[in-house]
């Protein structure tokens, strides 16, 4: 009888233990499922944000490339104009170098000085024009890079 009583008590205890264990396992599985679902939703949301950001960055890069192409076209046009100016300056230099250089008078020496001064000024003008073109191109490229960076940053931060 005592054996039956002990066996019954053990059976009731193990039955209750199994029931509680099953209940806790179910609750943990439910919590794990909820956590996994929330993590998946966060991942999908973050992927969508990243795709939006990447699309915005790609659009800004495309816009910057278009602006740089326009700047390059302007720089090419300025280079052609500078080349024409250089040709005109070379013609002026040749003209000034050839004028009154064959005479041996004081008037010829003064003319030679004027010619050399004109040649020097023409060379300086040509160099200044070339440097101005380089500086303008560099400034335009830096402006496009800066404005592209600014627009990309604003797109990324305002959208969050």
C-alpha positions in Angstrom: 0.0 0.0 0.0 2.8 2.4 0.9 4.4 1.5 -2.5 1.2 2.4 -4.3 0.9 5.6 -2.4 4.6 6.5 -3.2 4.1 5.5 -6.9 0.9 7.6 -7.1 2.6 10.6 -5.5 5.6 10.2 -7.9 3.3 9.9 -10.8 1.4 13.1 -9.8 4.6 14.9 -9.2 6.1 13.9 -12.6 2.8 14.7 -14.3 2.7 18.2 -12.8 6.4 18.7 -13.6 5.9 17.7 -17.3 2.9 19.9 -17.5 4.8 22.9 -16.1 7.8 22.1 -18.3 5.6 21.9 -21.4 4.0 25.2 -20.5 7.4 26.9 -20.1 8.7 25.4 -23.3 5.7 26.7 -25.1 6.1 30.2 -23.6 9.8 30.2 -24.5 9.1 29.1 -28.1 6.4 31.8 -28.4 8.9 34.4 -27.1 11.6 33.1 -29.5 9.1 33.3 -32.4 8.1 36.9 -31.4 11.8 37.9 -31.2 12.6 36.3 -34.5 9.6 38.0 -36.2 10.6 41.4 -34.7 14.2 40.9 -35.8 13.0 40.0 -39.3 10.8 43.1 -39.5 13.7 45.3 -38.3 16.0 43.7 -40.9 13.5 44.3 -43.7 13.0 47.9 -42.6 16.8 48.5 -42.4 17.3 47.0 -45.8 14.6 49.2 -47.3 16.3 52.3 -45.7 19.7 51.2 -47.0 18.2 50.7 -50.5 16.6 54.1 -50.4 19.9 55.7 -49.3 21.8 53.8 -52.0 19.3 54.9 -54.6 19.6 58.6 -53.4 23.4 58.3 -53.4 23.4 56.9 -56.9 21.1 59.7 -58.1 23.4 62.3 -56.6 26.4 60.6 -58.2 24.6 60.6 -61.6 23.8 64.3 -61.1 27.4 65.1 -60.2 28.7 63.2 -63.2 26.4 65.3 -65.4 27.6 68.5 -63.8 31.2 67.5 -64.2 30.6 66.7 -67.9 29.1 70.1 -68.3 32.1 71.7 -66.6 34.4 69.7 -68.7 32.6 71.0 -71.8 33.0 74.5 -70.5 36.6 73.9 -69.8 37.2 72.6 -73.3 35.5 75.6 -74.8 37.7 77.9 -72.6 40.7 75.9 -73.7 39.8 76.5 -77.3 39.4 80.2 -76.6 42.7 80.3 -74.8 44.4 78.5 -77.7 43.0 81.2 -80.1 44.2 83.9 -77.7 47.6 82.3 -77.5 47.8 82.2 -81.3 46.9 85.9 -81.5 49.5 86.7 -78.8 52.1 84.7 -80.7 51.3 86.8 -83.8 51.7 90.0 -81.8 55.0 88.8 -80.4 56.3 88.0 -83.9 55.1 91.4 -85.1 56.7 93.2 -82.2 59.9 91.2 -82.5 60.2 92.0 -86.2 59.5 95.7 -85.9 62.4 98.1 -86.0 65.0 95.6 -84.9 67.3 96.1 -87.9 68.0 99.8 -87.2 71.0 101.0 -85.2 69.6 104.2 -83.9 68.3 105.3 -80.5 64.9 105.1 -81.9 65.5 101.5 -82.9 66.7 100.7 -79.3 63.5 102.3 -77.9 61.4 100.3 -80.3 63.2 97.2 -79.4 62.5 97.9 -75.7 58.9 98.4 -76.5 58.8 95.2 -78.5 60.4 93.2 -75.7 58.0 94.7 -73.2 55.1 93.8 -75.5 56.4 90.2 -75.9 56.9 89.9 -72.1 53.3 91.2 -71.4 51.9 88.8 -74.1 53.7 85.9 -72.4 52.5 86.9 -69.0 48.9 87.3 -70.3 49.1 83.8 -71.8 50.4 82.3 -68.6 47.8 84.1 -66.5 45.0 83.0 -68.8 46.2 79.4 -68.6 46.4 79.5 -64.8 43.0 81.1 -64.6 41.6 78.3 -66.7 43.2 75.6 -64.4 42.0 77.4 -61.3 38.5 77.8 -62.6 38.2 74.1 -63.6 39.5 73.0 -60.2 37.1 75.4 -58.4 34.2 74.1 -60.5 35.1 70.5 -59.7 35.4 71.2 -56.0 32.1 73.0 -56.0 30.3 70.1 -57.6 31.9 67.6 -55.2 31.0 69.7 -52.2 27.4 70.3 -53.3 27.0 66.7 -54.2 28.3 65.7 -50.7 26.0 68.2 -49.1 22.9 67.0 -51.0 23.7 63.3 -50.3 24.2 64.1 -46.6 20.9 65.9 -46.4 19.1 63.1 -48.2 20.5 60.5 -45.8 19.9 62.5 -42.6 16.5 64.0 -43.4 15.0 60.7 -44.5 15.7 59.1 -41.1 
